[in-house]
């Protein structure tokens, strides 16, 4: 009889333990999502800083990291590492768009009347695409540079 009671008690504790384990894993899932968001936001902060520090001459040159829209450059990057050392790999797609007020030589339709200071304005866009658990995600940052 004691053996039967011990077996029943262990079975009940096992079911209770598995239920609590499932609940604790349910609590961890939102934390994983937050971690992934922090990693991708941090990488896009780097992209934004990079777009702000590149010399304007480099941006407008033929070897610019941001080609003129609709052309794009695509680079695979390691955004960061998830718990367990699993890397989060993403693709950065970059392009640049001229402001419509730029002179035609700078990709716009501006004239001396609407752009008397001969300003050159470019929108540098970086889009980070990544995949987690079979779902595709994309985030973007746009930096406006002028000279």
N, C-alpha and C positions, 0 to 999 in steps of 0.2 A: 504494500500500500504506500509506503514512503517513497519507493521508486516512482510510482505513478504520480504522486503529488509533486515530486521534484521535476519530473518530465513536463508536467503541465505548467509548472511555474516557469521553467526555462523557456518553454514555447511561448508563453505569454510575454515574458521579458524580451524575447527575440522579436516578436511582432511589434512590441512597443518601441524597441530600439530602432528597427527599420523605419517605422513611422516617423520617429524623431529625426533620423538621418535624412529622410526625404524632405522634411520640413526645413532642416538647416541648409540643404542644397538649394531649396527654393529661395532662401534668403540671400544666398551668394550670387544668384543669377543677376539681380540688378546691380550688384557691385561690379560684376564683369562688364556689364554694359557701360557703367560709369568709367571704368578703367579704359575701355576702348575709345570712348569719347575724349577722354583726357589725352590719350596718345595721339589721336588724329588732330585734335586742336593744337597740341604742342608742335606737331610737325608743320601744320599750316602757319603757325606763328613764325617758324623758321622761314618758310616760303615768303611770307610777307616781309620779314626783315631783309631777306636776300633781294627782293624786288626793290626795296627802298635804298639799299646801299650800292647797287650796281651803278657805275657811272652812266650818265645819260648817253654818252657817245657809244657805249657798248650796247645799250638798249636799241638804238637806232641803226646799229651796224648790221651788216649781212650775216654776222656770226652771233647774233643775239640769242640768248637762251629762250626768248619769247619771239617766235617768228610772227610775221604779219598775218592776221586772220584772213582767210579761213585755214591757213597752214597751222599745224601744231607740232610740238615736240612731245615725245612720250618717254618717260624714264621710270624704270622700276626702282622702288626705294624700300628700305626696311623702316617702317614707321616706328617700331618699337618692339618690345617683347612682352608677351602676355604671361601670366603665371604659369610656371612649369617650363619656362624658357622657350615657349613657342613663339616664333617670330610673326609679326603682323606685317605682311607685305602689301604694298599699295603701288599704284601707278600715278605719277604726277604728269598731267597734261598742261602744257603752257602755250599761251598765245597772247598777242597784243593787238589792240584795236586803236586806230587813230581817232581823235576827236573830230567831229564834222567841221569845227571851226579852224582846223589846221589849213595851211596853204596846200594847194594840190600837190606840190612836191613832197609834202609830208603826209600825204594820204587823205587829206580833207578836201573841202570845197570852199574854204574861207577866202576872203578877199581883204584888201587893205581897209575896207570900210568896217567889216565886222571883226577883224583881228588886227588892229593897228599896231600892236606891240609885237607882232609876228611870233606869238606864243606857239610852242610845240607841246601838245598834250597827248599822252598815250595812256591807255588803260592796260595794265599788265594783269592777266588773269591766270591763276594757277588752280587747277582742279585736281583733287586727290580722290581717286576711286580705289575701293578696297572691298574685299569679300570676307564675310564672317558667317560661318554655318550655312553656306550656300546662298546667302542673301547678298546682293550688291548694294553698296553705299557710295555716295559721292558728296564731297564737301568742296567749297570753292572760296577763294579769297581774291579780291580785285584791288589793285593798288593803282592810284592815279599819279602819274609823274608828269611834271611840266618843266619847261625851260624857256 
